[in-house]
Amino acid sequence: MAGFRGKRDEKALIAALKRGDEAAFRDLFRKHQPSLLAFSRTFLRDASAAEEAVQETWLALISGIDRFEERSTLKSWLFSVLANIARTKAKRNGRTISFTDAGYNEPSVDADRFSGDGSWLSPPDKWSEINPERILGDRQLLDHALAELEQLPPSQRAVVTLRDLEGLSSEETCAILELSEGNQRILLHRGRTRIRAAIDKLLTLHSGSR
């Protein structure tokens, strides 16, 4: 079955899901299952609990698709439902994640990267130049970036995942994580900075070994 792309194709996908088209559901499942599992683990570090939350999300889709009013994209809706389910499970397990603590006191970059007058000793590449397309072009860079993503605090990891891996807008990300726009920007900046610093080190090692 061909994948659905674009707004017109999403409407066709939603219509197919509402008709109970199993092929449409399988197509959607294959497309989003890995990403949903990764996002679920932001809230639930236990693999079985994370998988259970994703299963409940798919069940919510099946039972609620007839009531879906298309006020958001289907992808955004899926992540929003999963966030609510996973957040509830995390609280039940005595684990809470604060998305309001944006890390104002956390340094963005190591102090030893600056000279005495505050200027860069070695300026980092712009984020726009270390983007997902560039990272995907180098498997080692991709693995390194994903490993660093896993080390981020949960709040930063969730924001970077939704914005940079899933391509959701800041508005969608704020709605899913129940964040203010200001906190979302700070968390995104902190997460991107840490990943960028890790990639900078890898690129420096590569250039130094030539």
Secondary structure as UniProt FT lines:
FT   HELIX           6..18
FT   TURN            19..20
FT   HELIX           22..43
FT   HELIX           47..64
FT   HELIX           65..67
FT   HELIX           74..92
FT   TURN            93..94
FT   TURN            104..105
FT   HELIX           111..113
FT   TURN            116..117
FT   HELIX           127..129
FT   HELIX           132..136
FT   HELIX           139..151
FT   HELIX           154..160
FT   HELIX           161..165
FT   HELIX           170..177
FT   HELIX           181..208
//
